[in-house]
Amino acid sequence: MWGTALLLVLCMGLWASALLPEIVTALAFFGLAMLLKLAPAETVFSGFASQAFWLVLSGMIVGQGMTRTGLGARMARVLAERLSGSYARFIAGLVVLSFLLALVMPSNLGRIALMIPVTLALCDGFGLAAGRPGRDGAVLAVGVATPILSAAILPANVPNLVMAGSAERLLGLHLSYLSYFVLHAPVLAFVKGAMLVGLIVWLFPDRLTTGAAELPALPPPSGAERRLAVILLGTLALWMSDSLHGLPPAWVGLVAAILCLLPGVGVMTADAFGQVSLRTCFYIAALLGLVAVVNATGLGDRLGHMLLAVAPLSHDAPAQNFVVLTGISTAMALLVTANGAPALFTALAREMAQASGLTALTVVSIQVIGYSTLFFPYQAPPIVFASELGRVSLRRAARLTVPFGLVSLLVAAPLDYGWWWLLGKLE
């Protein structure tokens, strides 16, 4: 147990501080866990058998298809034609597009890599040159909306997949795409999206100096784009109807990835798989493996008892339990980033459910509110990545993330409580 505790502190500390590349820390976890004989190999490497691992991998492949065929850029340009009315409309359009892309492209970093170049080109066309506050606002609209609003879509970002994989492994819970969306989207996507637009327009005021983006015309859609569009529409339809057919999102996504690579049917050759970055996939596997080791060695139970000794959870106090659990998740995201928080929180969910009288599913779901409430860019790698691509300093980014985190905690979280109460999730 002590060895597992030291490994937990080491890995979470390195992932949070980024002193080492995340892939190095992930491989170090596998190596140290096996060398120290902390758990059997099937436990240490259990992350590779998780649906979360395969959903991330399939999302990377589909993202490659979106980029190679040009379908993603076409989607951005189609919306861009409607963004020239005003600066506020431009920012709102970028936020909406960032959310819509999350429905069909389950990779935060992939969406950032796709959207930032398009956003910068639009800024140039609208007269928002380098150094203008509106250019920073546009970059941050994409960079912040991409990881935070996608928390409302189950397969759309890393924290959600870590949570879903941990809940499946530890609690036997299988989250439904549609019920998850209904639970989280009204506040975490729609309300917070409106709040984000308002804050950007207020904190980074500017105006468009030209009437339309001066971008070259796109060629007609290619056959590959049309085929990919059909694959994505079919995938989305199966994801949204998973409560009817029972097919897990991971295996639907994997079939979509196979179709993208299938000769004669797909949109790219099988050699394109060599361009897929496996770093995030191994990171997910290591996080889930760490959770499994923590649980198998009894460390999870010990941490749960320590936490419950100081956390004021009690039966018949739903509002208090909601506030406490949201606060715990928010604090964990500050300490170990939004990617690491679900691994720790879900490992303790069983004990917190017993103490609060809430169902394990409700406890697991509450953490989404916490880890999607971010105060600093380091908590979400996609925000850092977008800032680097768009040449926005992290200090400028924090000028948005700090007030957005505060407003989310003080306004969005109470609204979430009201929505959950209406749905009967806190009884």
ABEGO torsion letter per residue (X at the ends): XAAAAAAAAAAAAAAAAGABBAAAAAAAAAAAAAAAGABBAAAAAAAAABAAAAAAAAAAAAAAAAAAAGAAAAAAAAAAAAAAABAAAAAAAAAAAAAAAAAABBBAAAAAAAAAAAAAAAAAAAGBBBGBAAAAAAAAAAAAAAAAAAAABAAABAAAAAAAAAAAAAAGBBBBAAAAAAAAAAAAAAAAAAAAAAAAAAABBBBBABABBBBBBBBBBBAAAAAAAAAAAAAAAAAAAAAAAGBBAAAAAAAAAAAAABBGABABBAAAAAABBAAAAAAAAAAAAAAAAAAAAGAAAAAAAAAAAABBBBBGBAAAAAAAAAAAAAAAAAAAEAAAAAAAAAAAAAAAAAAAGBBAAAAAAAAAAAAABBABAAABAAAAAAAAAAGBBAAAAAAAAAAAAAAAAAAAAAAAAAAAAAAGAAX
